[in-house]
Amino acid sequence: MTHFFRRIGKVLQRLAIKLDRSRYLLKKRFGWLRNPIILPYRGFGNRHEIYLKGRVLEDNGLAKPAERNSIWHNIVAMYKRYVSNEIPHVRVRATFNGQEQVVTTNEIGFFEVRFQFATPLPAGKDWVEVQLELVDQVVPNQKQVRAGGPVMLSQLHHQFGVISDVDDTILVSNATNFYKKIKLMLFKNARSRLPFEGVASFYSALQQGPDGDSFNPLFYVSSSSWNLYDLLVDFCNYQGIPRGPFMLRGSRLDQFTFFASIHKEHKMAKIRQILTSFHDLRFILIGDSGQKDAEIYSQVVREFPGRILAVYIRDVSDEERDAAVRTIAGTLHDSGVEMLLVQDTAEAARHAEAHGFIAPDKVPEVEAEKAKDEQAPADISQMLATKTA
């Protein structure tokens, strides 16, 4: 069955790319294209190598969200995210630390940049910026198109890293319920979506480490589309959730939720990339019980023995699924890795403090923020996302 879905998926993907290409050429021929922009995604690396991904798109005029935006405004914004024209086969010049390289966007507008350094980068900076410039002309009278791509660096003072899922882990998404998920995506924006209680304080505490003065890198790995990148960044900024690279999906199959195995493979591939790039760092993994995070993280523990400190799985599922997660947790216990099925962020914070991952004085902060978040107003669709007794 999986092989059948793969074949169908490849056909749909090729068809979608051809339709997009035809639409792009038509708009370009008749002068309907708007000015291009470079959208860099947060990159990551170490003192010897950095990696950055980005996209060249037609400027769709997507405005920053407001808390009181109407439902219609949110629907239009989501429409713009998914129908924006990507600019294929154009060159982007990347400059950093005295080095320069020119890369070309693929058929759906993505490009990737990698810099390697014979001499290690100076220590002390947690974030650096790669300068990007569009080389080719896309529209008549085009002005210079530039952007700065932020890159998070691994430093010697990092004690561990954190890899977190996004949907139903840091924000309410109803990922296992198609109707509720679509309703949230269409009717809500980055300022009106709800976080899970206490996430901002807990993730900040993990980033600061047990001494409160570290910069432990955070990564957000999700099967969501890159089209949602601006929404996720704005959401985290608004909620005070520490920034880190997002590793999302760029396939044209993003909207097809029945490709569960493909989503699993995507998350495994990205986690492997992180653990390989930060080969001297151990990690904490955070996810939820609604999808396959427990299975994915269990595989990570097996593939990278000794690299995982703990696994926190937020309980958002029914008792049958909870039992399956507890079974997986039991199999990991022999590997010396605890997988905890936690009811809330405060429970995870207390465990993290007991094992020396966060400072003791951070637990009351997480509990206080959890209580405050629980009092936030919510509409019925988001209330239903909270697990009932």
Secondary structure, DSSP 8 states (H G I E B T S, - for coil): -HHHHHHHHHHHHHHHHHHHHHHHHHHHHTT----EEEEEEEEEE-SSEEEEEEEEEE--------TT--HHHHHHHHHHHHH--B--S-EEEEEETTEEEEEE--TTSEEEEEEE-SS---TT-SEEEEEEEE-S--STT----EEEEEEEE--TT---EEEE--BTTTB---TT-HHHHHHHHHH--TTTS-B-TTHHHHHHHHHHTTTT-----EEEEEEEEGGGHHHHHHHHHHHT-----EEEE-STTTT-TT-HHHHHHHHHHHHHHHHHHTTT--EEEEEETTTTHHHHHHHHHHHSTT-EEEEEEE--S-HHHHHHHHHHHHHHHTTT-EEEEESSHHHHHHHHHHTTSS-TTHHHHHHHHHHHHHTS---HHHHTTS---
